[in-house]
């Protein structure tokens, strides 16, 4: 029986991006991956069910050769696309193949693919057609963890390949303090992952299909006192994550065999969870970009993000500039931005209910509603930003820009601009400030904008200071003399000491400054002009 699921429009390129290259790849070079599809069809040759206008058709059970070619032609006539098993691609190389074709890896199942594509095509964070798998709704990792805990009679966590805790079962009170800490932080502690790495546990885990029994470290450091049994989860050659059971002693052979047989089931759940997360992340990113761009629908978009009708702050998080990084490092940078975005969203949601964060381009934007009685002039945004950086510690070099308060959703575009400027200042801060705000760093931001204006207009030194610079090309002491005098607010003794010259010598040089330049050092406007020129043109 054919299964048809209608959904919102989506491009093949986005499906490939969200589903992952392990499951799907383009069958041929030069295909139109920008083609839009509107619905998912699991094809049955015996059925004549009506398709959506631009279907994505799964050629389940279709024989390679004439039957598959005929299906391809039918899909092409409806402006759709086709997914076939990799082994059947060779039969579609003829000139009549005009529908884009994606190939499902031979090691992957149609059930895996359907569980992954369903939430993508449904446009929601919940799968639309994937039936419960092993009695557990596909992608529900918490229900999955509870089911595995019943099978193993032990508390369980499901973790990704970076040791982040994705889900956990009941009965965690039976585990050790290390497990409790990992659940509370949603991340296995760095010292625990380092210990497992040094003992070669991860290397063994990724080389075998069998569950491993892991003894705790002899020191029991950090509360890691109970043994673990761990099963690596993979789809083809890609490591998806792992399942960890805290056990008092080795499991029986029967339970170890039952654990091993769960590998394929857990893989489907993790693939579905990843697809759901990609869809939800994409939707939140799009909505965040919309509300920060402003427009007449700002309030409606803010409501869809769950933002309350209160004054808000915008926080912009990014990594230091890295335009010259090689491609491999840029890939690591993109992965780190995703991790930062997830961590920042969780952090904001914990410290301020109703807050939202999403990755837009190469910046993670957090929108934080202020509590009803909060002081709009407080440094709340800076404190939240610094607390987040303290929590991620040295694992990330992220910097953060903080806006002033936006009174409502319509003012968020201006707040985003302010956060972007503060972020740029933090990225270039020579004093090492990783958090900059428009309130606390108003002077530095003003000077940065003045420097931009000077650069845009091609302005250079002129007037009295330019004459001193020209004179110093021959003698070389007038500009340092003037700068020292300004830096020490006209204190000749302190200024002369900073240059290591006698005060009388300094006074003579200062007199020469006035003679050569025509500057009146008693005029406060001229002093201000000179200090600005030093700041803008002669910082060093």
C-alpha distance (Angstrom), angle and dihedral (degrees) to the residues before:
residue distance angle dihedral
X1 . . .
X2 3.78 . .
X3 3.81 117.2 .
X4 3.80 118.0 -149.8
X5 3.81 123.4 -168.7
X6 3.79 118.1 -176.5
X7 3.78 117.4 -153.3
X8 3.79 145.4 149.3
X9 3.78 121.8 -57.6
X10 3.80 117.1 -84.1
X11 3.81 133.3 169.9
X12 3.79 124.9 -120.2
X13 3.80 88.9 -122.3
X14 3.80 90.7 59.8
X15 3.82 91.4 47.0
X16 3.81 89.8 53.1
X17 3.80 91.0 47.5
X18 3.80 95.7 48.2
X19 3.82 98.7 38.1
X20 3.81 93.7 48.5
X21 3.79 133.0 -123.8
X22 3.80 93.5 -94.0
X23 3.80 91.8 67.6
X24 3.80 101.5 34.1
X25 3.76 140.1 19.4
X26 3.82 134.8 166.8
X27 3.80 108.2 -85.9
X28 3.81 93.1 -147.1
X29 3.78 136.5 22.9
X30 3.80 120.7 -108.4
X31 3.80 97.3 29.2
X32 3.80 123.5 149.4
X33 3.81 100.3 -101.5
X34 3.80 90.6 169.0
X35 3.80 88.7 69.5
X36 3.80 112.0 124.8
X37 3.82 122.1 -131.8
X38 3.80 124.6 -166.6
X39 3.80 106.4 -166.8
X40 3.79 145.9 14.8
X41 3.83 121.9 -115.2
X42 3.80 124.7 -171.0
X43 3.79 97.2 -159.1
X44 3.79 125.3 -134.1
X45 3.86 114.5 -178.6
X46 3.81 90.8 -149.5
X47 3.82 93.2 59.3
X48 3.80 129.0 77.2
X49 3.81 97.1 -163.0
X50 3.81 115.5 158.5
X51 3.80 113.2 -108.0
X52 3.76 130.1 -145.6
X53 3.81 115.4 -97.5
X54 3.83 95.6 -98.5
X55 3.82 105.7 22.9
X56 3.78 130.3 -175.4
X57 3.80 100.9 -141.0
X58 3.80 125.0 -157.7
X59 3.81 107.6 -151.1
X60 3.80 94.5 -145.3
X61 3.80 111.8 175.8
X62 3.81 93.8 -7.1
X63 3.80 112.3 144.6
X64 3.78 118.3 -120.9
X65 3.77 114.2 -111.8
X66 3.80 126.8 34.3
X67 3.82 95.4 0.6
X68 3.80 92.6 52.6
X69 3.81 92.4 43.7
X70 3.80 90.8 52.1
X71 3.80 90.2 50.2
X72 3.80 90.1 50.3
X73 3.79 91.0 52.8
X74 3.81 91.5 49.3
X75 3.81 90.6 50.1
X76 3.81 90.4 48.8
X77 3.79 91.9 52.5
X78 3.81 89.4 56.7
X79 3.82 93.5 46.6
X80 3.78 93.1 -113.6
X81 3.80 137.8 126.9
X82 3.78 134.7 -117.7
X83 3.80 135.4 -136.0
X84 3.80 117.7 -156.9
X85 3.77 135.2 169.6
X86 3.80 113.2 -89.7
X87 3.79 90.3 -116.8
X88 3.82 90.7 61.3
X89 3.81 97.2 51.0
X90 3.81 94.0 91.9
X91 3.81 90.9 64.2
X92 3.82 90.9 60.1
X93 3.79 99.7 58.7
X94 3.80 95.3 101.2
X95 3.81 123.7 110.9
X96 3.84 92.9 -105.3
X97 3.82 91.8 68.9
X98 3.78 101.5 102.8
X99 3.82 101.3 146.5
X100 3.81 116.2 89.2
X101 3.79 110.2 -104.2
X102 3.80 128.4 -152.6
X103 3.79 120.8 -164.4
X104 3.81 124.4 -135.5
X105 3.81 111.6 -146.9
X106 3.79 112.8 -107.3
X107 3.82 90.7 -125.0
X108 3.81 92.0 57.5
X109 3.77 128.1 80.6
X110 3.80 130.9 -131.1
X111 3.81 87.1 -122.1
X112 3.82 90.4 58.6
X113 3.78 90.2 49.0
X114 3.81 94.8 46.5
X115 3.82 91.3 49.5
X116 3.80 89.8 51.3
X117 3.81 98.5 43.2
X118 3.79 97.4 44.1
X119 3.83 97.1 76.2
X120 3.81 91.2 40.1
X121 3.80 92.5 54.3
X122 3.79 93.3 39.0
X123 3.82 91.1 55.5
X124 3.80 93.5 -136.4
X125 3.75 137.8 97.3
X126 3.80 91.7 -109.4
X127 3.83 125.7 72.3
X128 3.76 115.6 -109.4
X129 3.77 105.4 -161.7
X130 3.78 107.7 14.7
X131 3.77 108.0 112.4
X132 3.79 121.5 -140.1
X133 3.77 109.7 -73.5
X134 3.76 117.2 -144.0
X135 3.80 87.7 -10.2
X136 3.82 91.4 -55.9
X137 3.83 124.2 105.6
X138 3.78 106.9 -107.2
X139 3.80 111.9 -97.1
X140 3.84 95.3 15.0
X141 3.79 96.7 124.7
X142 3.81 95.5 176.6
X143 3.81 91.4 55.6
X144 3.80 88.0 45.4
X145 3.82 91.5 52.1
X146 3.81 90.7 51.3
X147 3.79 91.3 49.3
X148 3.81 91.9 51.0
X149 3.81 90.3 46.1
X150 3.82 88.9 56.8
X151 3.81 91.5 50.1
X152 3.82 94.2 47.9
X153 3.83 96.7 32.6
X154 3.81 89.4 -132.1
X155 3.82 138.6 99.8
X156 3.80 110.9 -92.2
X157 3.79 139.3 -160.4
X158 3.80 127.1 -164.2
X159 3.80 111.8 -147.1
X160 3.79 135.9 -177.8
X161 3.79 123.8 -127.4
X162 3.82 90.5 -87.7
X163 3.83 91.0 57.1
X164 3.79 93.6 -108.0
X165 3.80 112.3 150.2
X166 3.82 107.0 -118.3
X167 3.80 96.7 174.7
X168 3.79 141.6 -12.7
X169 3.79 137.4 -158.9
X170 3.77 132.3 -125.9
X171 3.83 121.3 -88.6
X172 3.81 94.0 55.6
X173 3.82 88.4 141.6
X174 3.82 85.5 76.0
X175 3.81 91.0 61.9
X176 3.82 129.1 80.9
X177 3.84 128.8 -91.5
X178 3.79 91.3 -97.9
X179 3.81 90.8 61.8
X180 3.81 92.2 46.5
X181 3.82 90.5 51.5
X182 3.82 91.9 49.7
X183 3.81 91.0 52.7
X184 3.80 93.8 47.5
X185 3.82 91.5 49.9
X186 3.84 93.5 35.6
X187 3.80 85.8 -133.1
X188 3.79 133.9 84.0
X189 3.80 107.5 -114.7
X190 3.83 116.2 -98.6
X191 3.81 93.1 -120.7
X192 3.83 90.5 54.2
X193 3.81 93.3 50.4
X194 3.81 89.3 45.7
X195 3.81 90.5 51.9
X196 3.81 91.5 49.5
X197 3.80 90.7 46.9
X198 3.81 93.7 49.4
X199 3.79 90.8 49.6
X200 3.82 90.1 51.5
X201 3.81 94.5 -118.4
X202 3.81 95.1 134.4
X203 3.80 91.3 46.6
X204 3.82 90.5 53.7
X205 3.80 92.2 43.0
X206 3.80 93.8 55.8
X207 3.81 93.1 46.7
X208 3.78 99.6 53.2
X209 3.79 139.4 56.3
X210 3.81 91.2 -150.4
X211 3.81 127.8 93.2
X212 3.81 114.4 -104.8
X213 3.79 128.1 -140.4
X214 3.82 109.5 -138.7
X215 3.79 122.6 -164.2
X216 3.82 117.2 -147.1
X217 3.82 117.2 -108.8
X218 3.80 112.9 -83.6
X219 3.79 91.6 -118.0
X220 3.80 93.7 53.1
X221 3.79 85.5 -141.4
X222 3.79 116.1 -177.6
X223 3.79 92.9 12.2
X224 3.83 94.6 -66.3
X225 3.80 93.8 144.6
X226 3.83 105.7 131.8
X227 3.79 125.4 76.3
X228 3.80 119.5 -115.1
X229 3.77 135.6 -146.0
X230 3.79 111.4 -151.8
X231 3.80 133.6 -172.0
X232 3.80 121.5 -163.7
X233 3.81 114.8 -136.6
X234 3.79 120.4 -148.6
X235 3.79 142.3 165.7
X236 3.78 107.6 -148.1
X237 3.83 103.9 -48.8
X238 3.82 96.2 -21.1
X239 3.80 118.3 102.2
X240 3.80 107.2 -137.0
X241 3.78 100.4 177.8
X242 3.80 141.4 -78.0
X243 3.79 143.8 -97.3
X244 3.81 118.5 -130.3
X245 3.80 124.7 -163.3
X246 3.83 120.0 -168.4
X247 3.80 105.9 -140.5
X248 3.82 134.0 175.5
X249 3.82 92.0 -140.1
X250 3.83 140.2 -2.7
X251 3.80 115.6 -57.3
X252 3.78 121.5 -113.4
X253 3.80 118.7 -97.6
X254 3.80 89.7 -107.7
X255 3.80 92.9 54.5
X256 3.82 92.4 44.4
X257 3.82 88.7 53.0
X258 3.82 91.4 47.7
X259 3.81 89.4 49.7
X260 3.80 91.9 51.0
X261 3.81 91.8 50.1
X262 3.82 89.9 57.1
X263 3.81 91.7 66.3
X264 3.82 96.2 94.4
X265 3.80 93.6 43.3
X266 3.81 93.0 50.8
X267 3.82 90.2 46.8
X268 3.82 91.0 58.7
X269 3.80 90.9 48.4
X270 3.82 92.0 49.8
X271 3.80 92.2 47.8
X272 3.80 90.3 50.3
X273 3.81 91.0 46.0
X274 3.80 90.5 51.2
X275 3.80 91.7 49.4
X276 3.81 90.6 48.1
X277 3.80 90.3 49.0
X278 3.81 91.4 49.0
X279 3.80 91.5 50.8
X280 3.79 93.6 46.5
X281 3.81 91.7 45.1
X282 3.81 90.4 50.2
X283 3.80 92.6 48.7
X284 3.81 93.1 48.1
X285 3.80 90.2 46.9
X286 3.81 91.4 51.6
X287 3.81 92.9 47.0
X288 3.81 92.2 46.2
X289 3.80 90.9 50.3
X290 3.83 89.8 49.3
X291 3.80 95.9 50.0
X292 3.81 91.8 45.8
X293 3.80 90.3 50.2
X294 3.80 90.4 55.7
X295 3.78 127.9 -152.9
X296 3.80 137.1 145.6
X297 3.82 92.5 -57.0
X298 3.81 95.1 54.0
X299 3.80 94.6 112.1
X300 3.80 92.1 48.9
X301 3.80 93.0 49.3
X302 3.80 90.6 46.7
X303 3.80 88.9 53.3
X304 3.82 90.6 52.0
X305 3.80 87.8 54.2
X306 3.79 89.1 51.5
X307 3.81 94.2 -115.2
X308 3.83 113.4 155.3
X309 3.81 124.0 -130.6
X310 3.80 95.7 -97.1
X311 3.82 138.0 105.8
X312 3.79 111.7 -72.8
X313 3.80 143.2 -161.2
X314 3.79 126.7 -143.5
X315 3.80 118.8 -143.6
X316 3.82 119.5 -168.8
X317 3.82 117.9 -158.0
X318 3.80 124.2 -170.4
X319 3.77 143.5 146.7
X320 3.81 122.3 -102.4
X321 3.80 114.9 -84.2
X322 3.81 112.8 -76.4
X323 3.80 108.8 168.9
X324 3.79 92.3 141.7
X325 3.80 95.7 53.7
X326 3.83 117.4 121.0
X327 3.79 118.4 -111.1
X328 3.81 94.0 -98.3
X329 3.77 91.9 55.3
X330 3.81 90.7 46.1
X331 3.81 87.8 56.3
X332 3.80 89.9 51.5
X333 3.80 88.1 47.8
X334 3.81 91.8 54.8
X335 3.80 91.2 49.2
X336 3.81 90.9 49.0
X337 3.81 90.8 51.0
X338 3.80 89.7 54.8
X339 3.81 90.4 49.9
X340 3.81 91.0 47.7
X341 3.80 90.7 49.1
X342 3.80 93.0 52.2
X343 3.80 92.5 45.0
X344 3.81 92.8 46.3
X345 3.80 92.2 49.1
X346 3.80 90.3 51.5
X347 3.82 92.0 45.6
X348 3.80 94.3 50.6
X349 3.78 92.4 45.2
X350 3.79 89.7 53.2
X351 3.80 98.5 48.0
X352 3.82 96.8 36.1
X353 3.84 120.2 23.8
X354 3.78 112.2 -138.8
X355 3.81 94.7 32.1
X356 3.80 118.9 132.0
X357 3.81 133.9 -163.2
X358 3.80 132.1 -174.4
X359 3.79 139.7 165.1
X360 3.82 112.2 -107.1
X361 3.79 112.0 179.9
X362 3.80 106.1 -43.5
X363 3.82 95.6 -27.1
X364 3.80 129.5 81.8
X365 3.80 108.9 -142.1
X366 3.78 120.6 -159.1
X367 3.81 120.3 -164.4
X368 3.79 110.9 -159.7
X369 3.83 122.4 -171.6
X370 3.79 112.7 -148.0
X371 3.81 119.5 -124.7
X372 3.81 112.7 -101.3
X373 3.80 94.4 -105.1
X374 3.82 97.6 38.1
X375 3.79 121.0 129.5
X376 3.84 106.1 -115.6
X377 3.81 89.5 -150.5
X378 3.80 95.6 54.7
X379 3.80 124.4 109.6
X380 3.82 91.5 -116.5
X381 3.81 93.9 129.6
X382 3.79 93.1 51.1
X383 3.79 92.0 48.4
X384 3.82 91.5 50.8
X385 3.80 90.8 49.0
X386 3.80 94.2 48.2
X387 3.79 91.1 46.6
X388 3.81 90.3 53.4
X389 3.81 92.9 50.1
X390 3.80 89.7 47.9
X391 3.81 89.5 53.6
X392 3.81 95.5 49.9
X393 3.81 88.7 43.5
X394 3.78 119.5 177.0
X395 3.79 92.8 -17.9
X396 3.80 89.3 89.2
X397 3.81 136.1 34.4
X398 3.82 91.8 -155.2
X399 3.80 121.2 151.2
X400 3.82 127.1 -158.5
X401 3.80 136.3 -148.6
X402 3.81 119.9 -159.3
X403 3.80 125.7 -156.8
X404 3.77 130.7 -147.4
X405 3.81 117.3 -100.6
X406 3.81 117.4 -67.7
X407 3.83 109.7 -149.5
X408 3.82 93.7 -147.3
X409 3.81 144.3 -11.4
X410 3.82 92.5 -79.1
X411 3.82 89.7 61.9
X412 3.83 94.0 52.7
X413 3.85 95.0 94.8
X414 3.80 90.0 60.7
X415 3.80 90.2 45.5
X416 3.79 89.3 52.3
X417 3.81 90.5 52.8
X418 3.79 89.5 50.9
X419 3.81 91.8 48.7
X420 3.83 90.2 48.5
X421 3.82 91.3 52.6
X422 3.80 91.6 47.6
X423 3.81 89.3 47.7
X424 3.80 90.9 52.4
X425 3.80 89.0 51.8
X426 3.81 90.8 50.0
X427 3.81 90.6 50.2
X428 3.80 91.0 53.7
X429 3.81 99.1 33.3
X430 3.80 107.3 136.7
X431 3.79 91.7 -166.4
X432 3.80 90.5 60.3
X433 3.83 99.4 -111.8
X434 3.80 105.8 161.8
X435 3.80 92.3 -174.2
X436 3.82 120.9 51.7
X437 3.78 126.9 173.9
X438 3.78 133.8 -169.0
X439 3.81 88.9 -124.1
X440 3.80 101.8 47.8
X441 3.82 96.7 33.7
X442 3.81 100.0 40.5
X443 3.83 93.9 129.6
X444 3.81 94.5 49.0
X445 3.80 90.8 48.0
X446 3.80 91.2 49.8
X447 3.80 91.2 52.1
X448 3.82 90.5 47.6
X449 3.80 90.7 53.1
X450 3.81 91.6 46.5
X451 3.80 89.3 51.8
X452 3.82 88.6 52.0
X453 3.81 90.2 51.4
X454 3.80 92.0 48.9
X455 3.79 90.4 49.9
X456 3.81 94.0 46.1
X457 3.80 92.0 51.8
X458 3.78 94.3 43.5
X459 3.78 91.5 -124.0
X460 3.80 122.4 169.9
X461 3.78 140.4 177.3
X462 3.78 114.9 -54.9
X463 3.80 140.7 159.5
X464 3.82 124.0 22.5
X465 3.80 97.0 -10.2
X466 3.80 91.7 51.0
X467 3.84 89.0 53.6
X468 3.81 90.3 52.6
X469 3.80 91.4 50.3
X470 3.79 90.3 50.8
X471 3.81 90.8 49.2
X472 3.81 91.2 49.1
X473 3.78 91.1 57.0
X474 3.81 83.9 74.1
X475 3.82 103.1 31.4
X476 3.82 107.0 12.1
X477 3.82 108.6 -152.9
X478 3.82 109.8 83.9
X479 3.83 98.7 78.9
X480 3.85 94.1 48.0
X481 3.82 88.5 47.8
X482 3.80 93.4 53.0
X483 3.80 92.4 44.2
X484 3.81 93.0 50.7
X485 3.81 91.0 48.9
X486 3.82 92.0 51.2
X487 3.82 92.9 43.9
X488 3.81 90.5 53.9
X489 3.81 95.1 44.1
X490 3.82 94.8 -115.0
X491 3.83 95.7 -49.0
X492 3.83 101.5 144.3
X493 3.81 94.5 -169.7
X494 3.81 95.0 52.5
X495 3.81 92.9 40.8
X496 3.81 93.7 50.4
X497 3.81 90.6 48.1
X498 3.82 90.6 53.5
X499 3.83 88.7 56.4
X500 3.82 93.5 40.8
X501 3.81 93.9 -123.5
X502 3.80 132.1 125.2
X503 3.86 114.1 -91.4
X504 3.83 90.6 -120.1
X505 3.80 90.3 53.1
X506 3.79 89.4 49.2
X507 3.82 92.1 50.4
X508 3.82 90.2 51.0
X509 3.80 91.2 50.8
X510 3.80 91.6 47.6
X511 3.81 88.8 53.2
X512 3.81 88.9 52.3
X513 3.85 88.9 51.1
X514 3.80 90.1 58.9
X515 3.82 92.9 44.3
X516 3.83 96.2 49.7
X517 3.80 98.4 39.6
X518 3.79 102.5 32.2
X519 3.80 89.2 -130.7
X520 3.79 119.4 157.9
X521 3.81 102.9 -145.4
X522 3.82 89.9 -168.4
X523 3.82 90.5 64.7
X524 3.82 109.7 92.6
X525 3.85 93.2 -158.9
X526 3.80 90.9 55.6
X527 3.81 90.7 48.0
X528 3.83 90.6 51.8
X529 3.81 91.0 48.0
X530 3.81 91.2 51.2
X531 3.81 93.3 48.6
X532 3.80 91.2 50.6
X533 3.79 91.9 49.3
X534 3.79 91.0 50.4
X535 3.81 89.4 50.6
X536 3.79 95.6 46.6
X537 3.79 102.7 37.2
X538 3.80 107.5 19.8
X539 3.82 108.2 34.7
X540 3.80 94.9 148.5
